[in-house]
Amino acid sequence: MGAVLGLCSAAQLACCCGSTACSLCCSACPSCTNSTSSRLMYALMLVLVTIVCCITLAPGLHNELQKLPFCTNATDSTVTGLLPGNFKVDCDEAVGYLAVYRITFATCLFFLLMALIMIGVKSSKDPRAGIQNGFWAIKYLLVIGGIIGAFFIPGGQFASTWMVFGMIGGFCYIVIQLILIIDFAHSWAEIWVSKYEETESKGWYAALLISMLTCFALTLTGIVLLYVYYTKSNGCDLSKFFISFNLILVVVASGVSILPSVQEHQPRSGLLQSSVVSLYVMYLTWSALSNASKECNGLTGTSDDSSFDKQRIIGLCIWVCSVLYSSIRTASASSKITMSEHILAKEGSTGQGGLIGNEEGADGGEAGQGGNEPKVFDNEGDSVAYSWSFFHIMFALATLYVMMTLTNWFNPNSQLANENIASMWVKITSSWMCIGLYIWTLVAPAIFPDREFN
């Protein structure tokens, strides 16, 4: 399935060049909808930007750049005289946390510009639809040009000011990521429970049970490790409170999910969703405690802040999954979160599961000339499948989130340290919001039985 999605995204990218070879490549790609392929192309752009940011943080890159003759601090002077005039560049600006800030600054501005342009678009008949679903070569070049221009921004207060925006934007994306994870948990349980009810196969029941127990086991293991490495017998009371309080919250949420009144309105609600949410809450707790007081961090000094530690790797993996999920998945009918309708495509608008849709091609897309069905067809002629403007806002926030994740929520102008109280509170607050949102999805239909939440 992943290969199919990649071909769907590659169809638009390859067709940009307009050559015969590219046309042949496009003809070999599977059919997909504009609403899916466009989101995948923007997701690809964001992933490529993230890869570039990771390269700037690569260990040893700074020393390698010093060997270039045009760097102001070049170590190899044998070829310096070959350069015209006094052409020198401060190569230190191209690496490190500050480079990540500059790259993500340009990318974030691009998505904010797209969000402004797409305000009020109701269908693909709007003239602005071409900007949303096409001109990919121009848009990629625009981002590249913006990134190059960002490196000419004077240092000054840029880093400290942009970090404030990064903290706010990163927190907002964490909230959106919570919604995506909760929707994923509901969708996962809904699909597997449906398979079990349709087939009555013990295999599906065993898969549900094993998945639930695995997530709960990982959650319990995480709690034990947090107590071991982030608390002490004397002191560290705040860390003990965070771990204990979040443990109580996940237990309460799991209990609420199996209440008779909740089961009456949501028969497919259960412990599988609770286990997924509990595991994510423990990850947020771990991430928060990693930025807490150094005296209570038992892992301080075990990793290099300039390298990619486990926390950042896991955070990036979750981020990539959430971005791809928002690009290929339709909103779950059981998520009960109205906001997810703006983040994900509407049910039935992008084919089965939002991945590939041929049925919509007959309704939303017109047949190509000569009887050939287009490989990327329009399914938004009547109405858009998702909010285009909100989608770009979400990706702008995702850019800020990946910026803060790669830099470990540190100020690039300050000395690297493990303690960052502001980011600690951002992450621990988001863990409480996660539990609150999940509990709301469970109890809302029971509290307001006359209101439609689907």
Salt bridges, closest charged atoms under 4 A:
GLU64 OE2 - LYS67 NZ 3.51
ASP92 OD1 - HIS62 NE2 2.55
GLU93 OE1 - ARG102 NH2 3.17
ASP126 OD1 - ARG128 NE 3.07
GLU197 OE1 - ARG268 NH2 3.23
ASP309 OD1 - ARG312 NE 3.45
